Amino acid sequence: MHEALYCAPREDGLLIAPLDAFTAVYHRASGITHLLTEPAPQILAALGEGGLSLDALLDRLGRDYDLEHADRAALAARLDELVDAGLVERT
């Protein structure tokens, strides 16, 4: 069994605007605007256009944001929310 990969839409597929504690993300394909809080915008940025496994994403976020105690279960829950919202694809 292979490990799932997570992919964000191409950069031109999202219009992103920081709004204080929120980040507005307009998903061009669906026409829906989402209001996200941390760490969702950071997850989308880390995924970029390439697919990453849960562990690779956890490593990248830990490195990019100097996280000492990254929580795999919490990241998996956030990814599930982003998949349900249509902002991330699981392959």
N, C-alpha and C positions, 0 to 999 in steps of 0.2 A: 504494500500500500504506500503510495507516495504522499508526501506532506503537501497540504494545500498551499497555494500561492495566492497572495492578495495583490490586486492591482487597482490603482486609482485611474480615473479617466485621464486622457491626454491633457496636457496643460491648457490647450485651447478649448477643452470641454467644460472647464470651470471658470467662473468669474469670481474672484475672491476679494472681499473688502473687509479689513479689520474695523470693528466697531466697539471700542472700549473693551469690555470683558468678553464680548462675542465676536465671532467672525461670520459674516454673511457669505454664503457660498451658493452662487447661482449655477445650477446644473443645466447646461444648455440642452442636452438631449431630452430631458424630461420637462424643462420649463419651470422647475421648482426651485425656490430659494430656501435654503436651510440656514438656521442660526445655530452655530456650533460654539462650544466652549472647549478649553484645553482638556484633553490633549488631541482632540479630533483634528484641528487644523495641522498640528505637527505630524500626525500620522499620515494625513494626505500628502504633506510636503515630503516626508521620508519615502513614501511609496513612489512618488514621481511617476514616471512612465514605465518603470520596470516592476516586475512581480517579485515579491519577497515572501518568504515563509514567515510564520509567526516568530520563530527564534531569530531569524536574520533581522526582522524588523525590531524586535526587542533589543538586539545588539546595537543596531544603528541608532535607535532612540537613546539608548543608554550612553553611547559614545557622543552623539550630537548634543545631548542636553545634560551630560555629566550626571546621570542618574546612578545612585549607589545601590538602590534597592528596587529595581524594576520588577513589577509584578506581572508574571506571565498570564495569570487568570484574568486580571483586570484588563490587560491589553486585548486578550481574546474577546472579552465582553464588549469592549469599545469597537473592535473590528466587526463583531456581529451586528452591532447597532448601525455601523456605517454600511454594511452589506444590506441590511434591512431597508435603509434609507435610499439605497441605489447609488451611493457615492463610491463604493468599493465593490469590486468583483472578486469572488473566491473561485479559483479554478483548480 
